[in-house]
Structures are given as structure tokens and as C-alpha cells.
Amino acid sequence: VKDVAIADDEEDTYIFELILFIFRDIYIYSLLKNEEILYNVDIAGEIKKIVLESGAAPDDIRRMIEKTILYIEKINSYNLNKSISIDSYFYSLISV
């Protein structure tokens, strides 16, 4: 059972690291408007669309990145109730 919990935590970390890379690209594109320097060039069109349609300021995106980093640190350090902590994480993003 312990191995399953470790695998779940690693999977959660991986998913939130992917989110972090996407936020990074959104932030970079919002500042520089250059698709060529994005990490996720395969979804550059979607990144551009998010930036153009969301109206989020670069500072808001930076705060989302910071919250994601803090969340990754929490799931790696504490035994969290996943549904409550994920709900809390996403709520914190929309209340930037």
C-alpha cells in the first residue's frame, strides 16, 4: 500500500509540474509575444489564444506560477487530503 501512495504522490507532482510548464509559457508569451521561445511549442497556438483571450496580466500569471510551486512543495512534504487540497489550489488560482 505504501508503494501505491508514493506512486500517487509522484503522479500528482508530475501533473502539477506540467501545469507549471504551461503557466511558464503563458507568462513568457504574455511578456514577449514570441512563440519561438516557448517550451511547449506543440501547443503554442493554444498558449497564444489563452494570453489573448484571458486578459490576465503578467503579474497574475506569475502569482499562479508561485502558487503552483508552493502546491508542489506541499504535496511533496505533507500528507494532504487530495480532493480538498486540489480544490483549494484551483480556487486560489481563480481568486488571484
Phi, psi and chi 1 to 4 in degrees:
 res  aa     phi    psi   chi1   chi2   chi3   chi4
   1 VAL       -  -37.7  175.9      -      -      -
   2 LYS   -61.2  -39.6 -172.8  175.1 -176.6 -179.5
   3 ASP   -62.8  -36.5  -68.2  -23.3      -      -
   4 VAL   -65.5  -42.6  172.7      -      -      -
   5 ALA   -63.4  -40.7      -      -      -      -
   6 ILE   -64.1  -43.7  -69.0  169.9      -      -
   7 ALA   -62.0  -40.8      -      -      -      -
   8 ASP   -62.3  -44.1  -74.0  -13.4      -      -
   9 ASP   -62.7  -41.1  -70.6  -16.1      -      -
  10 GLU   -66.0  -38.7  -71.4  173.5   -0.9      -
  11 GLU   -65.5  -42.8 -175.8  176.2  -49.5      -
  12 ASP   -60.3  -45.9  -69.8  -14.3      -      -
  13 THR   -58.9  -44.4  -59.9      -      -      -
  14 TYR   -60.4  -44.7  176.7   73.8      -      -
  15 ILE   -62.2  -43.8  -69.7  167.4      -      -
  16 PHE   -73.9  -25.5  -75.7   95.0      -      -
  17 GLU   -68.7  -36.1  -74.6  172.4  -11.2      -
  18 LEU   -63.4  -43.4  -69.5  175.9      -      -
  19 ILE   -59.2  -41.4  -68.2  170.1      -      -
  20 LEU   -60.6  -42.7 -171.9   59.1      -      -
  21 PHE   -64.7  -36.7  -81.4  114.7      -      -
  22 ILE   -68.1  -44.5  -67.5  169.8      -      -
  23 PHE   -60.1  -38.2  -79.6  152.4      -      -
  24 ARG   -59.6  -45.6  176.1 -114.5 -179.3 -131.8
  25 ASP   -65.7  -39.5  -78.9  -10.3      -      -
  26 ILE   -61.7  -43.4  -67.8  169.5      -      -
  27 TYR   -63.2  -49.2 -178.7   68.3      -      -
  28 ILE   -60.5  -44.7  -66.0  -65.3      -      -
  29 TYR   -67.1  -36.4 -171.8   80.5      -      -
  30 SER   -64.7  -29.4   72.2      -      -      -
  31 LEU   -85.0  -45.2  -69.0  173.1      -      -
  32 LEU  -109.1  -15.3  -55.7  174.4      -      -
  33 LYS    51.7   43.3  -53.9  -69.6 -170.2  -92.0
  34 ASN  -129.3  108.9 -176.0  -14.0      -      -
  35 GLU   -70.1  -24.4  -67.2  179.0   34.0      -
  36 GLU   -68.5  -20.9  -65.4  176.3   10.3      -
  37 ILE  -101.8    9.8   59.1  174.4      -      -
  38 LEU   -75.6  147.5  -60.5 -179.7      -      -
  39 TYR   -71.8  -43.4 -178.2   79.3      -      -
  40 ASN   -97.4   67.3  -62.9  -69.8      -      -
  41 VAL   -62.0  -24.2  -94.2      -      -      -
  42 ASP   -68.0  -20.3   55.8  -36.9      -      -
  43 ILE  -119.9   27.9   59.1  168.6      -      -
  44 ALA   -58.4  -38.0      -      -      -      -
  45 GLY   -61.9  -41.8      -      -      -      -
  46 GLU   -68.9  -38.9  -71.7   83.7   -1.9      -
  47 ILE   -60.4  -47.6  -60.8  -71.6      -      -
  48 LYS   -60.2  -43.8 -177.9  178.6  178.6  178.7
  49 LYS   -63.0  -42.4 -175.1  176.2  178.2  179.4
  50 ILE   -60.4  -46.0  -71.1  168.8      -      -
  51 VAL   -63.1  -45.7  170.0      -      -      -
  52 LEU   -70.6  -35.8  -63.6  174.9      -      -
  53 GLU   -92.2  -23.2  -67.8 -179.1    3.8      -
  54 SER   -78.9  -33.4   74.1      -      -      -
  55 GLY    72.1   12.0      -      -      -      -
  56 ALA   -71.8  135.0      -      -      -      -
  57 ALA   -76.2  151.0      -      -      -      -
  58 PRO   -52.6  -36.8  -29.0   36.6      -      -
  59 ASP   -64.2  -36.3  -76.9  -17.1      -      -
  60 ASP   -64.6  -42.1  -65.6  -25.1      -      -
  61 ILE   -66.8  -39.6  -59.8  164.7      -      -
  62 ARG   -61.0  -40.5 -177.1 -175.4   44.6   76.2
  63 ARG   -64.7  -35.9  -79.0 -169.0  -75.2  -80.2
  64 MET   -64.4  -39.9  -69.5  176.0  166.4      -
  65 ILE   -62.2  -46.2  -69.3  169.7      -      -
  66 GLU   -61.2  -42.5  -69.5  168.4   -5.8      -
  67 LYS   -65.4  -36.5  -71.7  178.2 -178.8 -170.8
  68 THR   -67.2  -42.4  -55.3      -      -      -
  69 ILE   -61.0  -45.1  -68.8  168.7      -      -
  70 LEU   -61.8  -39.6  -70.6  173.4      -      -
  71 TYR   -65.4  -42.5 -175.3   76.8      -      -
  72 ILE   -60.1  -42.5  -69.4  169.8      -      -
  73 GLU   -62.4  -39.2  -70.3  171.9   -4.5      -
  74 LYS   -65.1  -46.2  -79.1 -177.2 -173.9  177.7
  75 ILE   -69.5  -20.3   60.1  175.8      -      -
  76 ASN   -87.7  -14.7  -71.7  -34.5      -      -
  77 SER  -111.7  -25.6  -58.9      -      -      -
  78 TYR  -126.1  158.1  -56.7  105.1      -      -
  79 ASN   -90.6   92.3 -175.9   13.8      -      -
  80 LEU   -95.9  150.0  -59.0  174.4      -      -
  81 ASN   -73.6  113.0  177.9  -50.1      -      -
  82 LYS   -61.3  -46.0  -72.5 -174.6 -175.6 -179.3
  83 SER   -67.0  -39.5   67.6      -      -      -
  84 ILE   -68.5  -44.2  -67.7  172.4      -      -
  85 SER   -69.7  -35.9   62.7      -      -      -
  86 ILE   -68.9  -41.9  -70.5  172.9      -      -
  87 ASP   -58.5  -45.2  -73.9  -10.6      -      -
  88 SER   -62.6  -41.6  174.5      -      -      -
  89 TYR   -60.4  -51.9  164.2   75.7      -      -
  90 PHE   -67.6  -34.6  -76.1  109.8      -      -
  91 TYR   -62.9  -39.8 -179.6   76.2      -      -
  92 SER   -64.6  -30.1   75.6      -      -      -
  93 LEU   -70.2  -39.9  -70.8 -176.7      -      -
  94 ILE   -80.0  -13.0   60.9  171.4      -      -
  95 SER  -104.3   34.3   62.0      -      -      -
  96 VAL   -67.5      -  168.7      -      -      -
